[in-house]
Amino acid sequence: MLLAENRDNQKLSKAKHAKTVTIYRLTVQQYTISMKSSSKLWRHANFLRFWSANIISDFGSGITFLALPIIGAVMLEATAGQMGLLSAAGTLPYLLIGLPVGVFVDQRRKRPLLIIADIGRLILIGTLPLAVLFWQLTWPHLLLVTFLVGCLTLLANVAEEAFLPGLISRDNLVEGYSKLSASNSLIELSGPALAATLIDLLTAPIALMIDAASFLLSSVLLGSIKMGEPAPKPVSERPSFWQQVRQGLSFIRHHAQLRPMLLNNSSMQLFGGMIDALLILYLLHLGLPATFVGVIFAVGSLAGLAAAAWGRRAAKRFGLGKMVILGSLLIGVGALARPFAFGTPWLAGVILLLGQSFSGFGNTVYNIGYDSLAQSLTPDEFLGRVNATGLFIGFGALPVGALLGGMFGEWFGLRTAVAISSTGLLLSVLWVYFSPLQKNPKSA
């Protein structure tokens, strides 16, 4: 009986592998055709509304990213431990409910979820200025709002990824993600400075009202999108909740391309978390001001903007699989410049900025290739779960990496810890280098 069952499982595994290869080759053919066509999305009214909503809400979120810790540190006089708790509260939902949210999104139409997430964040963030106005702001209130906004941001992130292929068709994903990456780079470049200016001029609580207004405008734009979404399956026809979670995990585990991509991404998040935890201290160790981190991120965003403009040509020239490999390699090479930042503070700063140029460029190339390929290889019914699993594992690795980075910094010294994390980031490319992604998609 067991032998027969094993034979059945082997046949099923081979069938799944054959189907994966077929889907991969069809995807390659679709992208080869789409790369030959001219840009279509500038004339795609629904995508332009979606893109505008994304830009507006992301800019508003940049204000919140700076305003919440300022409110905690200045107005509530939070301790270092409380500030760490506030920082963790925003990403904790990815660990606690990341997988369930994926199942939830797969069972429902995506656009209403995006609108609900925007309206919910509008209400939650709007409570903070009101509490300040009436002298009722408390630490638990700030912590709760941060956590709940994190939950709704998780819902929005998963729903956006699942919504985009149906909005623009899979043939246009490279162009779509290139445009989204370009706007994200612009926001990362200019957003923190504009947000800091608004907070300085208006105070943090009043600046939060601008973020609340951004979610209102985003929800209106999303509501104006005119398209139908297929009705989800009736509850009676769905597997149980945990069966759906297992199906999503199993789909990734048995997928020849998605599995190494997720392992690569998780590894980079782990070692990237180590670097993030040490970066400010490392800058001070080199004799640079802590605010130099803003210059580093700005240079990375400029390089990312250039990569976004190059995205469609890169997909045509290298193929999506090699874009993932190239992006991961450039991120690691750029990070490896950090432990070699020697000499005067001026020289060390130049070396860091040069490395960040490679990392910023590679990060955008990687994101375009990764997101476009992952969306193309994932059936519609698994999009929510696959995207949520990536967020769950990726964000789960970040705090672990931060903890390890702090421990290594104390045990081995800052430069050695940075060298370990940078080397690990570079070696993460091996997950995808020795995988089917190495094959040039143009000739697949």
RAHU-V186070 format. One record per helix or strand of 3 or more residues. SS is the DSSP state (A for helix, B for strand). FROM is the first residue (numbers start at 0). TO is the last residue. If there is no record, write none. Layout:
ss:SS from:FROM to:TO
ss:SS from:FROM to:TO
This chain:
ss:A from:1 to:35
ss:A from:40 to:42
ss:A from:44 to:74
ss:A from:79 to:105
ss:A from:109 to:132
ss:A from:138 to:167
ss:A from:169 to:201
ss:A from:203 to:222
ss:A from:234 to:236
ss:A from:240 to:252
ss:A from:257 to:284
ss:A from:291 to:317
ss:A from:319 to:335
ss:A from:337 to:339
ss:A from:344 to:376
ss:A from:379 to:411
ss:A from:413 to:426
ss:A from:429 to:432
ss:A from:435 to:437
ss:A from:440 to:442
